[in-house]
Amino acid sequence: MSDNPVTRMFLWWNKAYADHAFSPEGFARYFTEDAPFIVDGGMRGTGPAEINAHFQRIRANTDRVELHAVATLADEETCFIRYRTEFRAGDESGTEECVAFARLRDGRIAMIDIFQRV
C-alpha cells in the first residue's frame, strides 16, 4: 500500500475514532484549510473545522467505524484510493466498498470526492 496523505489520514482517523479524539487540529494535519469533502456528490464540509464537525456527527451515531485501504495510486498531486468501511451502529453492522479521488497540495488533501457503495 502506498504511503500518501490519504492513507496516513486513514490510519490517524481509525485511532482518533477509537479514542474519541477527532478535532479540527487533527484534521488540519491532513486537510488544507480550503479542502472540500464531498460524498456521493454532496458537500459534507470545507476545511478542517467543518470536516471535523461532519465526523463528530458520525462518531456520535455509531459504535464502530474503521477505514481500510485496499488499493491506492498516488503521486504528489493526485490520489485514487479504493477502501472498505466497516461499521456498527446499534444492532446494524456492515461493510461498504468505496472509492475516492483526492487532489493533494503541500503533502495534504486539498479536495476529496468519495463514492460509497461501489
C-alpha positions as CSV (number, residue, x, y, z in Angstrom):
1,M,0.0,0.0,0.0
2,S,1.4,3.4,-0.9
3,D,2.2,5.9,1.7
4,N,0.3,9.1,0.9
5,P,-1.7,11.8,2.7
6,V,-4.9,9.8,2.3
7,T,-3.6,6.5,3.7
8,R,-1.9,8.4,6.5
9,M,-5.2,10.2,7.3
10,F,-7.0,6.8,7.4
11,L,-4.5,5.5,10.0
12,W,-4.9,8.6,12.1
13,W,-8.7,8.6,11.6
14,N,-9.1,5.0,12.8
15,K,-7.2,5.7,16.0
16,A,-8.9,9.1,16.6
17,Y,-12.3,7.5,16.2
18,A,-11.5,4.7,18.7
19,D,-10.0,7.3,21.1
20,H,-12.9,9.9,20.7
21,A,-10.1,12.3,19.6
22,F,-11.4,14.0,16.5
23,S,-10.5,17.7,16.4
24,P,-10.1,20.5,13.9
25,E,-6.4,20.5,14.7
26,G,-6.1,16.8,14.0
27,F,-7.9,17.1,10.6
28,A,-5.7,20.2,9.8
29,R,-2.7,17.8,9.7
30,Y,-4.2,16.1,6.7
31,F,-6.5,18.6,5.0
32,T,-5.8,22.1,3.7
33,E,-7.9,25.0,5.1
34,D,-10.0,25.1,1.8
35,A,-10.4,21.4,1.2
36,P,-13.9,20.4,0.1
37,F,-15.0,17.0,1.5
38,I,-17.6,15.5,-1.0
39,V,-19.5,12.2,-0.5
40,D,-21.7,10.9,-3.3
41,G,-22.0,14.4,-4.8
42,G,-22.9,16.1,-1.6
43,M,-20.7,18.6,0.2
44,R,-20.1,17.5,3.8
45,G,-17.8,20.3,4.7
46,T,-14.9,22.5,3.7
47,G,-11.7,22.7,5.7
48,P,-10.7,21.0,8.9
49,A,-13.3,22.6,11.2
50,E,-16.3,21.6,9.0
51,I,-14.8,18.1,8.3
52,N,-14.3,17.6,12.0
53,A,-18.0,18.5,12.6
54,H,-19.1,16.0,9.9
55,F,-17.1,13.2,11.5
56,Q,-18.2,14.2,15.1
57,R,-21.8,13.6,13.9
58,I,-20.8,10.2,12.5
59,R,-19.0,9.3,15.7
60,A,-22.0,10.3,17.9
61,N,-24.3,8.0,15.9
62,T,-22.1,4.9,15.5
63,D,-20.4,2.4,17.8
64,R,-17.6,1.4,15.5
65,V,-16.2,2.6,12.1
66,E,-12.9,1.6,10.6
67,L,-11.4,2.6,7.2
68,H,-9.3,0.0,5.4
69,A,-7.3,1.0,2.3
70,V,-7.5,-1.8,-0.3
71,A,-5.6,-0.2,-3.2
72,T,-4.1,3.2,-4.0
73,L,-2.4,5.0,-6.8
74,A,-0.9,8.3,-5.9
75,D,1.7,10.9,-6.9
76,E,2.5,14.4,-5.5
77,E,-0.8,15.9,-6.7
78,T,-3.4,13.2,-7.1
79,C,-4.5,10.1,-5.2
80,F,-7.0,7.4,-6.2
81,I,-8.0,5.0,-3.4
82,R,-10.3,2.0,-3.1
83,Y,-11.2,1.3,0.5
84,R,-13.6,-0.6,2.7
85,T,-15.6,0.9,5.6
86,E,-16.6,-1.4,8.3
87,F,-19.3,-0.1,10.7
88,R,-21.6,-0.9,13.6
89,A,-24.4,1.3,14.9
90,G,-26.6,-0.4,17.5
91,D,-27.9,-3.7,16.0
92,E,-26.8,-2.7,12.5
93,S,-23.4,-3.5,11.1
94,G,-22.0,-3.8,7.7
95,T,-19.3,-3.1,5.2
96,E,-19.2,-0.5,2.3
97,E,-16.8,-0.6,-0.6
98,C,-15.8,2.9,-1.5
99,V,-13.5,4.7,-4.0
100,A,-12.2,8.2,-3.7
101,F,-10.3,10.8,-5.8
102,A,-8.2,13.3,-3.9
103,R,-6.2,16.3,-5.1
104,L,-3.1,16.9,-2.9
105,R,-1.2,20.1,-2.1
106,D,1.9,20.5,0.0
107,G,1.5,17.0,1.4
108,R,-2.1,17.4,2.5
109,I,-5.5,16.7,1.0
110,A,-6.8,19.7,-0.9
111,M,-10.0,18.1,-2.1
112,I,-11.5,14.6,-1.7
113,D,-14.5,13.2,-3.6
114,I,-15.8,9.9,-2.2
115,F,-18.2,7.4,-3.9
116,Q,-19.8,4.9,-1.5
117,R,-21.3,1.6,-2.3
118,V,-19.4,0.9,-5.5
